[in-house]
């Protein structure tokens, strides 16, 4: 495949690796024109909005943040007839759910279709107590500035057409718990999630949104 992808982003988050307040909106548009050796032509768009609400400090917490995300995507060129699907993007660029960013209880691309929608909510709780600073070799090699407990919930659905009614019927869901670390100035996360049909455990860099 070959083509072009354009993106528009609006971002006023206070700290990009792990925000405590602000918003982020992103819109992407991708098009494969079928030139050269492309398998087919296709068009796809996606939009994502994230909101971060600081809940302030507490006796035991250095920081408490409610993080919210909604994401949706559609492939308007998708053509399904005669048992075959044409004019769709490759799997890695398609509207899909599952994996370490969206619907973490499910394997990569567990749900894949023309359209998709996703909702995610996380409560990021940063304790004042940081035991990692007292362990010499961890402090020396990992330099953990802070850590977080993160309960989260997700819901989403794929569908053969972009319709708010269809996309909100029989949605898949999962809930989970994560532990995040700011190690060597990068966010490292370990997430466990459980859903209707499976569970997932992920070790990854960066917050999911």
N, C-alpha and C positions, 0 to 999 in steps of 0.2 A: 504494500500500500504506500501511496505517497500523496501529498496534498498540502493543505495549509490549516493551521489552527490559530484563531485570534482570541484574545482574552481581555476582558475589562474588569478591573479590580478597584474597589473602594475599601480602604482600611484605616481605621483610627484606633486600633488596639494599643494599649499602653506598653506591652512587652510581648513581642511576637512569639518567642519560644513557649511562653506560658502566660497568656493574658489574664488580667484581673478585672478589666473593664474595657468597654468599647464594642465595636462592631466590625464585621468584615463581610463584604458582598463580592462575589465573583461570578462572572458570566463568561462561558467559553463557547465558541462556535468552531466546528471542524468540518472540513469538506475535502473529499477525495474526488478529483475530476476524472479519474479513469485514465489518466495519461500514462504513457510508457507501459510498464508491465503490471499495473494495478489489476487486481482481480475484478473490481467493479467500482462503480461510483456510489458515493453515499454522503449524507449530510447528518450531522449530529450536533445537538446543543445540550448544555447543562448549566444549572444555576445553583449557587450555594449561598446561604446566609447564616452567619454565626453571631450570637449575642453573648456577652460576658457581663455578669452582674456581681460586683463585689459585695459580700455580706459582712465585710469588716473582720476585725480581730475578736478573739474571745479569751477567756482565762487560759484555755489550753491550746488555742489555735493562733498561729502566727498569721494565717490567711485563710479565708473561706470564699470560694467562688462558685457560682452557678453558671455553667457553660451550656448553651443551647445551640443546636444546629438543625437546619432543614436543607435538604438537597433534592434536586429532581433533574431528570434527563429525558430526552426524547430523540428518536431517529425518524424524522418525517419522511425519508425516502424508503423506509422499510416496506418491502413488498412481499407478501406471503400468498402464494397461489400454487395450486397443483402439488401441494406437499413440499414445495421448495421455498426457501427464503432468499431473496435477492436484495441488492442495494443496501446491505447492512455493513457496519464497520467490523473490523477484526475483533475478536473476543476481548482483547485487552483494552479496547477503546469503546466498548459497548456499555449500555445501561445495565449495570449488574450490581448485585448485593452479595455480601459475604467477604470475609477476609479481615485484616487487622484495622481497617478504617470504618467500615459500615457493616452492621450485623455480625458482630464478632463471635457469636456462638456458632457460626456456619463457615464451612470452608470457602476458599476463593471461588467466586463466580457460581456459587450454589444456585443463585437466582439470576437469570439472564433473559431479557426480552427487549422489545422495542422501547418501552418506557419504564421509568422507575421513580419511586419517591422514598424518602428516608427522613426519619426524625431521630435525633439523639439528644440526651440530657445527661450531664455529669455534675456531681457535687464534689468539688476538689477541695479537700480539707488538708491543710498543711500544719502539722503539729509544731509547737514551739520546741519540744524536746527533739534533739537530733543526736541519737546515740552513735551515729556513724563517725562523728567528729572525735569520739573518744577511743576509737579503734585505730591504732597507729598505721597499720598497713593499708586499711581502707582509705584513711585520710590522705596518705601519701600517694597512692596509686589512682584513686577515684575522685578525691576532693569533692565530696557530696555536700553541696551548699544547703539543700533542703530536700524533703521528701513529702509525699502526699498519699493519703488514702482517697480512693475515688470510686464510690458506688455510682453505677450508671444504668441507664435503660435505653433501649432502642426499639424502633418499630419501622417497618418498611414493606414495600411490595413492588414487584414488577408486573407489567401488564402488556397486552398486545396493542394497546393504543393509549394515548395520553388523555385520560379522562379522570378528573378529580373523584368522581363517583366510583369508578372501577378501582382506582389506585388505593382507595380507602376501604375497600371490602376485603375481608379475610386477610388482614395484614399479618405478616410474621413479626415476632417480637423476641427480645431477649433481655435479660438483666445480668449484671455482673459486678465485679469488684476489681479495681486496679490498684497497683502501687507504682508510683512515679518517683523518679530521682533526678535531681539536677546534678549530674556527674560530669566533671571536666567541662562545665559550661554548656552541656547538652542535656536535653530531657531524654531519659530512658524510661520506658514503661513496660510493665508486665500486667497483662489483662486476662482475667478469666471470665467467661460468659457462658450462660446456660439458656437455651431456647426450647422450643417445642419438640424438636427432633434431634438435637445434638448439643454438644458443648465445645468450646474452643479455648485454647490458651495461646497467647501471643506475647512474644518479646520483641520490642520494636523501639526505634528512636522516634521522638517527637510526639506531641499530643495528637490525638486523632482528628481534632479540629480546633 
